[in-house]
Amino acid sequence: MLENKVAIITGGSEGIGFGIASALASKGTRVYLVARTQEKLEKAKEKITQQSGKAEIRSADITNIETIKEIVEGVYHDNGRLDIFVNNARAWKGQSLNTPFADIWRLIEFDMRAPYELTHYLVNRFKNEKENTLRILTVASQATLQVMDNGLRFC
Ligand SMILES: NC(=O)c1ccc[n+]([C@@H]2O[C@H](COP(=O)([O-])OP(=O)(O)OC[C@H]3O[C@@H](n4cnc5c(N)ncnc54)[C@H](OP(=O)(O)O)[C@@H]3O)[C@@H](O)[C@H]2O)c1
């Protein structure tokens, strides 16, 4: 069922994103890993290809949504399909209360907005394609949970 599918995973070079990417690759999906650090991307690709998976890497910062859209277009152009998009990377890094509130709010706002913006773009971009197989998986940002728990990290 996942064989010969194509997936993009933001934050795919480590952690939850890498876990999802390697699981998909083990089932025969070609995975595109998106993250900022080239070195980490190359290591992640190596691990997946060593296990006979198909992995490609794209270096980008998810805070630049237009760049992510360009990656989506490129992947679709190269493969003629996009089956899975995993919204995983976020800007929130467990900022401490030493961080000015305006900066904290900017990150929370981005983490809330980005998955909606990308989903809105993806749904409208692919809804009229002849064979639209796209499924979107969004990993909830820790920022939301930390705010609800009043769990901003104390220094
Ligand atoms: N809901 C929950 O309970 C819960 C718990 C834990 C995590 N999470 C969420 O799950 C997601 C992944 O968490 P994780 O613990 O697996 O994180 P992680 O181990 O720190 O991995 C983060 C990944 O995202 C990439 N990344 C970080 N900032 C990026 C940016 N601005 N642009 C592009 N890529 C970026 C990192 O690579 P580079 O640094 O090279 O870019 C890396 O590949 C996050 O959204 C986190 O908030 C949720």
The ligand as an ORCA input file, in Angstrom:
! r2SCAN-3c Opt
* xyz 0 1
  N       2.782     16.974     20.870
  C       3.803     16.526     21.600
  O       3.658     15.999     22.712
  C       5.147     16.655     21.053
  C       6.218     16.129     21.754
  C       7.464     16.242     21.180
  C       7.588     16.889     19.979
  N       6.512     17.422     19.365
  C       6.625     18.098     18.099
  O       7.115     17.157     17.157
  C       7.951     17.816     16.219
  C       9.311     17.117     16.157
  O       9.859     17.055     17.454
  P      11.201     16.263     17.721
  O      11.303     16.151     19.189
  O      11.240     15.046     16.874
  O      12.273     17.336     17.219
  P      13.854     17.160     16.949
  O      14.332     15.816     17.369
  O      14.478     18.366     17.568
  O      13.957     17.239     15.351
  C      13.565     18.406     14.739
  C      13.705     18.238     13.231
  O      13.155     19.381     12.624
  C      14.193     20.061     11.907
  N      13.938     21.496     12.078
  C      13.947     22.206     13.221
  N      13.672     23.492     12.980
  C      13.494     23.582     11.626
  C      13.226     24.643     10.753
  N      13.076     25.902     11.192
  N      13.104     24.390      9.427
  C      13.255     23.131      8.951
  N      13.513     22.077      9.738
  C      13.649     22.310     11.060
  C      15.497     19.599     12.528
  O      16.620     19.704     11.658
  P      17.469     21.091     11.554
  O      17.689     21.569     12.969
  O      18.706     20.710     10.840
  O      16.623     22.047     10.768
  C      15.139     18.140     12.758
  O      15.187     17.409     11.560
  C       8.020     19.283     16.669
  O       7.046     19.984     15.952
  C       7.636     19.220     18.131
  O       7.053     20.442     18.570
  C       5.305     17.287     19.861
*
